[in-house]
Every structure is written in structure tokens, then in C-alpha cells.
Amino acid sequence: MFHVDEAHYCRGHSERRYLPAELSINKMWKMYNKQPNLEANLKVKKGLFRKIFNNNYNLGFGSPRTDVCSTCILLLEKIKRESDEAQKQRLMVEHRVHKLKAKAFFNLVREERPNLKTFSLDCEKNLPLPKTPDQITYYSRQLYLYNCTIVEGSSKAPLTTQNVFAYCWTEDQYAKGANAIASIVYHRLMNTNLTDISTIRLIADGCPGQNKNSIMIAMCSKWLSSSAPDHVQRIEIVFPIVGHSFIPPDRVFAHVEKDVRKLECILRPEDYLEIIGTYSTIVRMGSDYEVLNFKSGMSSVIKDVCSWHFQFKHCKRFLIQRSKEIGNIVIQGEVHYTNNLDVLKKITRKNKKTSDLNPEVITQNIVRIKPAKLVDVKKLLTTHFGNEWENEEGFDFYRSILSQTSSLEEEEDASQEVTCELQVEERCL
């Protein structure tokens, strides 16, 4: 008997099952014919065995999994090794509850109803610049292109350039932090047709530096109280169970990374954008949208998280709703996906409303890239393209970064000289 599994990542219900990755039709044919009690007249040729396998069974051969839930693995290993029957039953119940929580999350991701609009967002792994086949690339630090993709619609929705939006920027423009992600979601909310929609659902992983933080909640509160259409009454932010976080943007990233692997060398950010643009609408930082400083803007309006009426860390859902007080919101945090046990309360400071939150546009933000990284990038370009790469076309991106960094270093050197002069004068006095 062979053990079969469902697909590790599956968009919907499928009848196809997968055998372990170490098996093959050839191995199974040999195992069949080597059975000790098999009569000679029942042995078959490989061609017949393959034909019956392909035509009569909806089976495939899986690939080794690389991102399985750590909790699931730990519990299953404990169940296998546990000799005490009562303890084994407890572990099995714990694993079952864990799986049911994940199922409840995915039910929210696939839910569709007329008055609901779902957005799922995620950041792709950093795309290196330059991407070259040189051996020293493995040991070199590189520059990165960032891609935060938002998919409009449930997990059942088809992925097209009309409902997939890729917000892209390079490492020298802005850090991949909470302000950048909040500004991306804010732009998407401001530029989406929300006719007849009363509830917005945001699906994102629980990364505290990007999605699960007070800055994201402040942004949603500001939009709901100031910019949202009157018929939009609620925003629901949902985070997955750790280890079970496969959402629609991950399907987009799989297509992009498959195409990226086919290219031996990628030099410019535009080369990545051409691939990403095949599966989504590209939105460029600076030209198509601006980064807003929600972090500094919220400090005088929103209370500190430690003063909120629920424990932020353990929540899997945040429900943000319009308040009876015009220009303000109430919020509740929930640890469950289906039950609402908390109460709606304000999180603003005394005599403040969320509509008072006015984030400033970050007009200039040159990110200081570490000199050691730039040394590696320059060495990588020289190794691959020769010493004259700076004089050739197609390297404007790298020339710009190196020149900006040089000017910053000159300014720092000048400021240090002034400081030294002042210190000398003070000592003389």
C-alpha cells in the first residue's frame, strides 16, 4: 500500500492525489513484479504497467515540500513517538484544532458575497540586482528590487492584470517597512471602485514590521473615517495561522520566479518589471504613488498599543468600524476567525479623532546603502562586465546609486571636519 496526499498548495478542491516524491512508475513496476507471492502469469511489462497507471488512476508524484508548517511537523512527530495513549489522543486533538484554525482562515480568504471586497497582499522575496551566474555572486551582497503585490478578489478570483497590482521600488528609494506597506494599501483603497461595498477585508501575513502593526491600523482608520465612501462601514484585517499562509499573491510570485529562473543575467530593474508586468499592473513608487509618514502622524492621535483594550500580539483579526462620532472609528481585536468576543472601543487620544491624522508625504528619502555592499556590487559588475562597465549603456541605475552614496560620504566628511574644528575652538577657550 502506498500513502497518497493532496497537493501541498491547491487553489481549490481537487481529486488528484500525489504519491511520495521518491517513487516513480519504474520503481513501482519493479516492486510489483518482485512480489514474493505473485504468480508468473500475473507479471506485466513496463509499458502495460505504465498504461494502466496513467489511464486508471488519477495519481501523480509529489515534490519534496520545503515550507511545511513547523507546528504540524512537531505535533505529528510527537504523535508517532508517544507511547501513552491518553497523551497521544491529546496531541491528536491539538493537531486537529490547529488544522481547523487554518481551514477557518482559508474559508475567509475564499469567501465571496455582494457587499464584500477582499484584498490580499504580500511581499515577494527580494529580487537581486544584478542577477549574474558568476560564482562570486553566492558570496556577494547585492542590491534589491522590492515587490509588494495586492490581489483584488477572493482566492477563487482569476489572476489577471486587472486585479493584480505590483508595487515595486528599489532598495535605494525606501526601506521595506510599515510606512511603505501602509502607503501601498492606502493607494489601493483610494483607487478601487467600491460601489455597493460595505465591508473591506484585508488578508496579509503577520509580519510585525510590515503588516501587523499599529501603523497599518492607523492608516485603515484614517481612510475609513476620512476618505472611504459612506456605504463602506467596516474594515476587517485578517492574519493567517503561522505555517498556513498561502494566499493569492503567492501564486503570482510563483509565476514571476519561474520566469526569472529562466534568465541567466538580469541587470536593470526594468528587466524584472517586464516579467512582473506580464502578470500584474505595475505601480512605481514616487511616480505613481507617494510614501506617507503614518508613523509620525499617528503619534499625537492614536494611543500607544499598550493602552488599547485588547492584546495586540495574539489577535488574528482586527475589526475597524465607523463610530457614531463623525470622523472617528471603533476597533476590536479577535483571537478567533469566526467568533466575535471582544467589544468595539475607540483607540484615539482624548479629544482626538482618526480623521485628525494627517500624514506628511516623504518627499525625499535617499536610503544609505552600506559601503561594504556597494563594494561587492561594484566588484560583481567588474568581474562580469569588465573594468569599463561604468562607461557602457544600461548601467545608469548603478551609476546613480554610487554617485548618491559618494555625495553623502562627502557631506558626512565635511560635517565631521566642522565638528572637529568646533571641538578645537572649545578646547582653546
C-alpha positions as CSV (number, residue, x, y, z in Angstrom):
1,M,0.0,0.0,0.0
2,F,1.2,3.5,-0.9
3,H,0.4,6.6,1.0
4,V,-1.1,9.4,-1.0
5,D,-1.6,13.1,-0.2
6,E,-3.4,16.1,-1.5
7,A,-1.4,18.9,-3.2
8,H,0.5,20.9,-0.7
9,Y,-0.7,24.1,-2.4
10,C,-4.0,23.8,-4.1
11,R,-6.2,26.6,-5.3
12,G,-9.4,24.6,-4.7
13,H,-10.7,21.1,-4.2
14,S,-9.0,18.5,-6.5
15,E,-9.5,14.8,-6.8
16,R,-5.9,14.3,-7.9
17,R,-3.6,12.7,-5.3
18,Y,0.2,12.5,-5.1
19,L,2.5,9.7,-4.2
20,P,5.8,10.2,-2.3
21,A,8.4,12.1,-4.3
22,E,10.9,9.2,-4.1
23,L,8.6,6.9,-6.1
24,S,8.3,6.6,-9.9
25,I,6.4,4.4,-12.3
26,N,9.6,2.4,-13.0
27,K,10.2,1.7,-9.3
28,M,6.6,0.8,-8.7
29,W,6.7,-1.6,-11.7
30,K,9.8,-3.4,-10.3
31,M,8.2,-3.6,-6.9
32,Y,5.0,-5.1,-8.4
33,N,6.9,-7.8,-10.3
34,K,9.1,-8.7,-7.3
35,Q,6.3,-9.5,-5.0
36,P,7.1,-12.9,-3.5
37,N,3.6,-14.4,-3.9
38,L,3.0,-13.1,-7.4
39,E,2.3,-15.8,-9.9
40,A,4.4,-15.8,-13.0
41,N,1.5,-15.3,-15.4
42,L,0.5,-12.1,-13.5
43,K,3.8,-10.3,-14.1
44,V,3.5,-7.5,-16.6
45,K,5.7,-5.5,-18.9
46,K,6.7,-1.9,-18.0
47,G,4.6,-0.5,-20.9
48,L,1.4,-2.1,-19.8
49,F,2.0,-1.1,-16.2
50,R,2.5,2.5,-17.2
51,K,-0.6,2.5,-19.4
52,I,-2.8,1.1,-16.6
53,F,-1.3,3.6,-14.1
54,N,-1.9,6.6,-16.3
55,N,-5.4,5.7,-17.6
56,N,-6.9,4.2,-14.4
57,Y,-5.5,6.2,-11.6
58,N,-5.6,10.0,-11.0
59,L,-2.2,9.9,-9.3
60,G,1.0,12.0,-9.7
61,F,4.3,12.1,-7.9
62,G,4.9,14.9,-5.4
63,S,7.9,17.1,-4.9
64,P,9.7,17.3,-1.6
65,R,8.0,20.0,0.5
66,T,10.1,23.0,1.6
67,D,7.8,25.2,3.7
68,V,5.7,22.8,5.8
69,C,4.1,24.2,9.0
70,S,6.6,23.7,11.9
71,T,3.7,23.1,14.3
72,C,2.2,20.4,12.2
73,I,5.6,18.6,11.8
74,L,6.3,18.9,15.6
75,L,2.9,17.5,16.6
76,L,3.0,14.7,14.0
77,E,6.4,13.6,15.2
78,K,5.3,13.7,18.8
79,I,2.2,11.6,17.9
80,K,4.4,9.0,16.2
81,R,6.7,8.7,19.2
82,E,4.2,8.9,22.0
83,S,3.5,5.6,23.8
84,D,0.9,6.8,26.3
85,E,-2.5,6.5,24.6
86,A,-4.0,9.4,26.6
87,Q,-1.2,11.7,25.7
88,K,-1.3,10.7,22.1
89,Q,-5.1,11.5,22.0
90,R,-4.4,14.9,23.4
91,L,-1.7,15.6,20.8
92,M,-4.1,14.4,18.0
93,V,-6.8,16.8,19.3
94,E,-4.2,19.7,19.4
95,H,-3.2,19.0,15.8
96,R,-6.8,18.7,14.7
97,V,-7.6,22.1,16.3
98,H,-4.6,23.6,14.6
99,K,-5.7,22.4,11.2
100,L,-9.3,23.6,11.8
101,K,-8.0,27.1,12.6
102,A,-6.1,27.1,9.3
103,K,-9.2,25.9,7.5
104,A,-11.2,28.7,9.1
105,F,-8.7,31.2,7.8
106,F,-8.8,29.9,4.2
107,N,-12.6,30.0,4.4
108,L,-12.3,33.7,4.9
109,V,-9.9,34.1,2.0
110,R,-12.2,32.3,-0.4
111,E,-15.5,33.9,0.9
112,E,-17.4,35.9,-1.7
113,R,-20.6,38.0,-1.2
114,P,-22.0,41.1,-3.0
115,N,-21.1,43.6,-0.3
116,L,-17.6,42.3,0.5
117,K,-14.4,43.4,-1.2
118,T,-11.3,41.3,-0.4
119,F,-7.7,42.4,-0.9
120,S,-4.7,40.1,-0.2
121,L,-1.2,41.4,0.0
122,D,2.3,40.0,0.4
123,C,5.9,40.9,-0.3
124,E,7.9,38.8,-2.7
125,K,11.3,37.7,-1.7
126,N,13.9,40.4,-2.6
127,L,14.9,40.3,-6.2
128,P,18.7,40.7,-6.5
129,L,20.4,43.3,-8.7
130,P,22.5,42.4,-10.6
131,K,21.5,38.7,-11.1
132,T,24.5,37.0,-12.7
133,P,25.8,33.4,-13.0
134,D,29.2,34.3,-11.6
135,Q,30.5,32.1,-8.8
136,I,31.3,35.1,-6.6
137,T,27.6,36.1,-6.6
138,Y,26.9,33.5,-3.9
139,Y,29.4,35.3,-1.6
140,S,28.5,38.9,-2.6
141,R,25.9,41.3,-1.2
142,Q,23.6,42.7,-3.8
143,L,21.1,45.5,-4.3
144,Y,17.4,44.6,-4.3
145,L,14.2,45.3,-6.1
146,Y,11.1,45.1,-3.8
147,N,7.7,43.9,-4.9
148,C,4.6,44.1,-2.8
149,T,1.7,42.6,-4.6
150,I,-2.0,43.2,-3.9
151,V,-4.7,40.9,-5.4
152,E,-8.2,42.2,-5.5
153,G,-10.8,39.4,-5.0
154,S,-11.0,36.2,-3.2
155,S,-8.8,33.1,-3.7
156,K,-11.4,31.9,-6.3
157,A,-10.9,35.0,-8.5
158,P,-8.8,34.6,-11.6
159,L,-5.4,36.3,-11.6
160,T,-5.3,39.0,-14.3
161,T,-3.5,42.3,-14.8
162,Q,-6.9,44.0,-13.9
163,N,-7.0,42.7,-10.4
164,V,-3.3,42.1,-9.6
165,F,-1.2,45.2,-8.7
166,A,2.5,45.0,-8.1
167,Y,4.0,47.9,-6.2
168,C,7.7,48.0,-7.0
169,W,10.7,50.0,-5.8
170,T,14.4,49.6,-5.4
171,E,16.4,49.4,-2.2
172,D,17.9,53.0,-2.6
173,Q,14.4,54.5,-2.6
174,Y,12.8,53.4,0.6
175,A,13.1,50.7,3.2
176,K,10.6,47.8,3.1
177,G,8.9,48.9,6.3
178,A,5.5,49.6,7.8
179,N,5.2,53.1,6.3
180,A,5.9,51.8,2.8
181,I,3.3,48.9,3.1
182,A,0.7,51.1,4.7
183,S,1.1,53.7,1.9
184,I,0.7,50.9,-0.7
185,V,-2.6,49.7,0.8
186,Y,-3.8,53.3,1.2
187,H,-3.2,53.9,-2.5
188,R,-5.0,50.8,-3.5
189,L,-8.0,51.6,-1.3
190,M,-8.1,55.1,-2.8
191,N,-8.0,53.8,-6.4
192,T,-10.6,51.0,-6.3
193,N,-14.2,51.0,-7.3
194,L,-16.1,50.2,-4.1
195,T,-19.7,50.6,-5.3
196,D,-22.2,48.8,-3.1
197,I,-19.4,47.6,-0.8
198,S,-19.9,47.8,2.9
199,T,-17.0,45.6,4.2
200,I,-13.3,45.7,3.2
201,R,-11.3,42.6,4.1
202,L,-7.5,42.8,4.1
203,I,-5.6,39.5,4.1
204,A,-1.9,39.6,5.0
205,D,0.8,37.6,6.8
206,G,1.5,38.5,10.4
207,C,4.9,40.1,9.8
208,P,5.0,42.8,12.6
209,G,7.5,45.0,10.7
210,Q,5.2,45.3,7.6
211,N,1.6,44.3,8.1
212,K,0.6,43.5,11.7
213,N,1.3,46.8,13.5
214,S,-0.4,49.9,14.7
215,I,0.7,51.9,11.6
216,M,-1.4,49.7,9.4
217,I,-4.4,50.1,11.7
218,A,-3.9,53.9,11.9
219,M,-3.9,54.0,8.0
220,C,-7.1,52.0,7.8
221,S,-8.7,54.1,10.5
222,K,-7.7,57.3,8.7
223,W,-9.0,56.1,5.3
224,L,-12.3,54.8,6.8
225,S,-13.1,57.9,8.7
226,S,-12.0,60.5,6.1
227,S,-11.8,59.1,2.6
228,A,-14.0,56.0,2.3
229,P,-17.4,56.2,0.7
230,D,-20.2,56.5,3.2
231,H,-21.5,53.0,2.4
232,V,-18.2,51.4,3.5
233,Q,-18.8,50.7,7.2
234,R,-16.1,48.3,8.2
235,I,-12.5,47.1,7.5
236,E,-11.5,43.6,8.6
237,I,-7.8,42.8,8.8
238,V,-7.1,39.0,8.9
239,F,-3.8,37.2,9.6
240,P,-3.2,33.5,9.0
241,I,-2.1,30.7,11.3
242,V,1.7,30.5,11.2
243,G,2.7,27.9,8.7
244,H,-0.6,28.1,6.7
245,S,-0.2,31.4,5.0
246,F,-0.6,30.6,1.3
247,I,-2.6,33.5,-0.2
248,P,-3.3,34.6,-3.8
249,P,-0.1,36.8,-4.2
250,D,2.0,33.7,-3.6
251,R,0.5,32.3,-6.9
252,V,1.6,35.4,-8.7
253,F,5.1,35.1,-7.2
254,A,5.4,31.5,-8.4
255,H,4.8,32.6,-12.0
256,V,7.3,35.5,-11.7
257,E,10.0,33.4,-10.1
258,K,9.6,30.7,-12.7
259,D,10.3,33.2,-15.5
260,V,13.2,34.8,-13.5
261,R,14.9,31.4,-13.2
262,K,15.0,31.1,-17.0
263,L,17.1,34.2,-17.4
264,E,20.8,33.9,-16.7
265,C,21.5,37.6,-16.3
266,I,19.3,40.4,-15.1
267,L,20.9,43.8,-14.9
268,R,18.3,46.5,-14.7
269,P,15.2,46.9,-12.5
270,E,13.2,47.3,-15.7
271,D,14.1,43.7,-16.7
272,Y,12.3,42.5,-13.5
273,L,9.4,44.8,-14.1
274,E,8.9,43.5,-17.6
275,I,8.4,40.0,-16.1
276,I,6.3,41.2,-13.3
277,G,4.2,43.2,-15.7
278,T,3.2,40.1,-17.5
279,Y,1.1,39.0,-14.5
280,S,0.1,42.3,-12.9
281,T,-0.3,46.1,-13.3
282,I,3.0,47.8,-12.2
283,V,2.8,50.7,-9.8
284,R,6.0,52.6,-9.3
285,M,7.0,54.3,-6.1
286,G,7.5,58.1,-6.4
287,S,5.9,58.4,-9.8
288,D,2.6,56.6,-9.3
289,Y,2.2,56.9,-5.6
290,E,3.9,58.5,-2.6
291,V,5.0,57.2,0.7
292,L,3.2,58.8,3.6
293,N,4.6,59.0,7.1
294,F,1.7,57.4,9.1
295,K,4.1,56.5,11.9
296,S,4.9,60.1,12.9
297,G,1.3,61.3,12.0
298,M,-0.4,58.9,14.4
299,S,1.7,59.6,17.5
300,S,-0.5,62.6,18.6
301,V,-3.8,60.9,17.6
302,I,-3.6,57.2,18.4
303,K,-2.9,55.8,21.9
304,D,0.1,53.6,22.5
305,V,-0.7,50.0,21.8
306,C,-0.1,49.1,25.4
307,S,-3.1,51.3,26.3
308,W,-5.5,49.5,23.9
309,H,-8.4,47.4,25.3
310,F,-7.1,44.1,23.8
311,Q,-3.8,42.3,23.5
312,F,-2.4,43.2,20.1
313,K,0.0,40.3,19.7
314,H,-2.4,37.4,20.0
315,C,-5.1,38.8,17.7
316,K,-5.8,37.1,14.3
317,R,-8.4,39.6,13.2
318,F,-8.9,43.4,13.7
319,L,-12.4,44.8,13.1
320,I,-12.4,48.5,12.4
321,Q,-15.8,50.2,12.2
322,R,-17.2,53.7,11.8
323,S,-18.1,55.3,15.1
324,K,-21.2,57.2,16.0
325,E,-18.9,60.1,16.5
326,I,-18.3,61.5,13.0
327,G,-14.7,61.3,11.9
328,N,-13.8,58.6,14.3
329,I,-13.6,54.8,14.5
330,V,-14.0,52.0,17.0
331,I,-12.0,48.8,16.9
332,Q,-11.9,45.3,18.4
333,G,-9.3,42.6,18.3
334,E,-10.2,38.9,17.9
335,V,-8.2,35.7,18.5
336,H,-10.7,33.6,16.6
337,Y,-11.7,33.7,12.9
338,T,-15.4,33.0,13.4
339,N,-16.4,34.3,16.8
340,N,-16.5,38.0,17.8
341,L,-16.0,38.1,21.6
342,D,-14.3,41.5,22.1
343,V,-16.1,44.9,22.2
344,L,-15.7,47.9,19.9
345,K,-13.9,50.8,21.5
346,K,-12.0,53.9,20.5
347,I,-8.2,53.9,20.4
348,T,-7.8,57.7,19.9
349,R,-6.3,60.1,22.5
350,K,-8.6,62.4,24.4
351,N,-10.3,65.0,22.2
352,K,-8.8,63.4,19.1
353,K,-10.4,61.7,16.1
354,T,-8.8,59.4,13.5
355,S,-9.7,62.0,10.9
356,D,-7.2,64.3,12.6
357,L,-4.4,62.1,11.4
358,N,-2.7,63.9,8.6
359,P,0.5,62.0,7.5
360,E,3.0,64.0,5.6
361,V,4.4,63.0,2.3
362,I,8.0,61.8,2.5
363,T,9.3,63.8,-0.4
364,Q,13.0,62.8,-0.3
365,N,14.3,59.6,1.1
366,I,17.8,58.5,0.0
367,V,18.5,55.3,1.8
368,R,22.0,55.0,2.9
369,I,23.3,51.7,1.5
370,K,26.2,50.2,3.4
371,P,29.6,50.8,1.7
372,A,30.5,47.1,2.0
373,K,27.5,46.2,-0.1
374,L,28.4,48.7,-2.7
375,V,31.9,47.4,-2.8
376,D,30.5,43.9,-3.5
377,V,28.2,45.2,-6.2
378,K,30.9,47.1,-7.9
379,K,33.2,44.1,-7.8
380,L,30.5,41.8,-9.2
381,L,29.9,44.2,-12.1
382,T,33.6,44.5,-12.8
383,T,34.0,40.7,-12.7
384,H,31.2,40.1,-15.1
385,F,31.3,43.1,-17.5
386,G,34.9,44.3,-17.2
387,N,36.6,47.5,-15.9
388,E,34.8,49.7,-18.4
389,W,31.3,48.9,-17.3
390,E,30.7,52.4,-15.9
391,N,31.1,53.9,-19.4
392,E,28.6,51.5,-21.1
393,E,24.9,51.9,-21.6
394,G,22.4,50.1,-19.3
395,F,24.2,50.8,-16.0
396,D,22.5,54.1,-15.1
397,F,20.9,52.5,-12.0
398,Y,24.3,51.6,-10.5
399,R,26.0,54.8,-11.5
400,S,23.2,56.8,-9.8
401,I,23.4,54.8,-6.6
402,L,27.2,55.1,-6.4
403,S,27.2,58.8,-7.1
404,Q,24.5,59.4,-4.4
405,T,26.5,57.4,-1.9
406,S,29.7,59.3,-2.8
407,S,27.9,62.7,-2.2
408,L,26.5,61.5,1.1
409,E,30.0,60.4,2.2
410,E,31.4,63.8,1.2
411,E,28.7,65.6,3.3
412,E,29.5,63.4,6.3
413,D,33.2,64.1,6.0
414,A,32.5,67.8,5.8
415,S,30.3,67.7,8.9
416,Q,32.9,65.7,10.8
417,E,35.5,68.4,9.9
418,V,33.3,71.2,11.2
419,T,32.7,69.2,14.4
420,C,36.4,68.7,14.8
421,E,37.0,72.5,14.3
422,L,34.4,73.3,16.9
423,Q,35.9,70.9,19.4
424,V,39.3,72.5,18.9
425,E,37.9,76.0,19.4
426,E,36.1,74.8,22.6
427,R,39.4,73.4,24.0
428,C,41.2,76.7,23.1
429,L,38.6,78.7,25.0
